[in-house]
């Protein structure tokens, strides 16, 4: 027999399961808030002139800051989950060191990419006193990727195309709590290789894109939203991409548009069995700018407004990135 006192508790538990199921990979890459399914991904962190580092061979220290906020969590049909409140805010910091070596391999040179994310601040408000949503802060999963930077294809007025291939890996080194909806780490290994390229339509106008494939290993401490009988999960495979186009309005300032896309292409598995209805999708689009301070220092500003989300939050994110260079 159901009493009046047990009904609110059952309702909260139902809200919690639905909310945790939707709140995955909130801010992308290291700043993401993976409840359990997809890990931290590069959604909009890279944008203009993505086919090659801006100043040739050498070392590139890079610092990213991103703020993500959402007040809508959606199910597989894009409908709100119906929590009293669905507010999520995450501030992410990413520190990157990229090295382009002089070592030639076929049509390019070898390089190495290392990136460490952190979440200094995150918060959730479910309108239920934290019964459905809980946020964690801390160091995220380490990303390491050896890459080949291909030689540029040149034209009469300069480069026509530059590109790169990176075998990126996400190592499960970050802080992880199976009861939290916002986590710095994912608790499983991922292989996330990509190809990136920049096409010079004119010397002042470029189009860039980065295409990732994602494969995930098993998580032996799955999120509690799966229930007490599930002892392992494996997030489904996915495709995701960043894209941007910019135009030089002065010698130091470029303005343009930027976006990203994510689509999970296979079902998440629980205890080795496919779980339908959990595939994630989202699109983001917005304006951006690139300021060349000098030949070795660059600032990127990017804003994104999400739409078409499924099984995820739907919100907006703002990114500032500094890229330096030395030999």
Secondary structure, 3 states (H helix, E strand, C coil): CCCHHHHHHHHHHHHHHHHHHHCCCCCCHHHCCCCCCCCCCCCCCCCCCCCCCCCCCEEEEEEEEEEEEEEEEECCCCCECCCCCCEEEEEEEEEEEEEEEEEEECCEEEEEEEEEEEEEEEEEECCCCCCCCCECCEEEEEEEEEEEEECCEEECCEEEEEEEEEEEEEECCCCCCCCCCECCCCCCCEECCEEEEEEEEECCEEEEEEEEEEEECEECCCCHHHCCCCCCEECCCEEEEEEEEEEECCCCEEEEEEEEEEEECCCEEECCEEECCCCCEEEEEEEEEEEEEECCEEEEEEEEEEEEEECCEEEEEEEEEEEECEC
